[in-house]
Amino acid sequence: MKHRETGRRGLRKERFAWLLALAFLSTAVVGSSFVSAARTQDSRPRRSSAIAPQTTPTPVPRTNQTVRRPATTTATPTPTPQSARPAATPTPIDRIAPSLGEPPPAPVLKPKPTPTPPEEDIDEGSIVRVNTELVTLNVRVIDRNNRPIDNVRQNEFHIFEDGVSQPVEYFTREEVPISYGLAVDNSGSLRAQLQGVIDAGKTIINSNKPGDETFIIRFIDSSKIELKQDFTANKDSLIDTLDEFYIEGGQTAIIDAVYLAAEHTAEYKKGDDGDRRRRALIVVTDGEDRNSVYSQQQLFARLRETDVQIYVIGFVDELDKEGGLIRKSSREKAVNLLNKLSTETGGRAFYPQSLSELPQIANEIVRDLRTQYVLAYNPTNKLRDGSFRSIKVAVDDASSHDKRIALTRNGRIAPKGEIAPARIPATRTTTKPVAGTNKSLP
């Protein structure tokens, strides 16, 4: 029995030893599998954790968002509404000369609105007579040395329209208010002269007297014709505006600038009863027009409808002087344009050789504006056909036989259609019946 019990214990120990060995072997195998699985997992490409589960998609805006895709992806993304319309590939012609479309509209100057003066009350029974046919002329009289003459009498003037003598209905040599504009070229061609031009403008403005009004225009190309200061008698505002000028690149549009500035000058207080103000425009430029919408023909046709005198300060020396038998030089074309602007309007052109001449030029312009005669005549040709009528003013020579030359605009455009509103100056007479008599009081 004792021997049998000992045998059973030995068998149990042997079985226990086998179980321990088997457990150890299993543990080793399982540990090896985990290590192998971990290594296999590390060798696979990892997925970005930023991709949301498809079971709960969250919409993400496309703006300013960059979507990254795995390098192995070959599928073409679905086009979005922004990319659904392919961009047109420009042809070589498009790249060189793109379509310009319709021609640009004519430039428009947008001044501040002028308040409408209150209507004058007229008593019932009054008779109002307004002469609407008078043609007004601003006349300068000079001697052979271009010195002004200020002692000419009314009976020494002779006005001719289309060669026919016209009766002088109105005459004065007294100083009258002046409404004028100052239009300054701010393109690159005047870079070296700009400060001198600003100083000359200040000299002219400081000569303004009570009743005078000035506006200022800065211009480059057709899209940059800017009314920087509308009509005002405030000298400080005008001078501050000049100090704000600066040079800017662009193709100079002189014709457009003069057209709009002259029109603005002519329309200011037009038709006011008793208005005898003188209207003028001072233009500072190099005279080379490069990109205007209006043509010269349109410009001068418009100027003939106004009574605006144009004074020009032309810096033309830097322009090309070389021309040919067919093509005029840039300088020659500029001088021709500026001379025509001044002569056809009764103004004057100056061509300074240096900036030191500008103060004297400014003083001469002021003197010319102050020492002029205002004449008006009632045209004998009453046809309202819109035709051009040439005008010439002659003045008798003095007893000393010194030559006297009268300068004014060279013509006008006759009105067309119905009778126009009151012209400048308008003569007005009001008569009122006197109770109990057949007489009237003036």
Sequence and secondary structure as in RCSB ss.txt:
>XXXX:A:sequence
MKHRETGRRGLRKERFAWLLALAFLSTAVVGSSFVSAARTQDSRPRRSSAIAPQTTPTPVPRTNQTVRRPATTTA
TPTPTPQSARPAATPTPIDRIAPSLGEPPPAPVLKPKPTPTPPEEDIDEGSIVRVNTELVTLNVRVIDRNNRPID
NVRQNEFHIFEDGVSQPVEYFTREEVPISYGLAVDNSGSLRAQLQGVIDAGKTIINSNKPGDETFIIRFIDSSKI
ELKQDFTANKDSLIDTLDEFYIEGGQTAIIDAVYLAAEHTAEYKKGDDGDRRRRALIVVTDGEDRNSVYSQQQLF
ARLRETDVQIYVIGFVDELDKEGGLIRKSSREKAVNLLNKLSTETGGRAFYPQSLSELPQIANEIVRDLRTQYVL
AYNPTNKLRDGSFRSIKVAVDDASSHDKRIALTRNGRIAPKGEIAPARIPATRTTTKPVAGTNKSLP
>XXXX:A:secstr
 HHHHHHHHHHHHHHHHHHHHHHHHHHHHHHHHHHHHHHHHHHS    TTS  TTS      TT      TT   
     TTTSS      HHHHHS    S                     TT EEEE    EEEEEEEE TTS B  
   GGGEEEEETTEEE EEEEE S   EEEEEEEE SGGGTTTHHHHHHHHHHHHHT  TT EEEEEEESSTT E
EEEEEEE  HHHHHHHHHT     S   HHHHHHHHHHHHHHTTTT TT   EEEEEEEE     S SS HHHHH
HHHTTS EEEEEEE  TTS     SSS  HHHHHHHHHHHHHHHHT EEE  SSGGGHHHHHHHHHHHHHS EEE
EE  S    B  EEEEEEEE   TT    EEE   EEE  BSS  S  SS  EEEEEE TTSS EE 
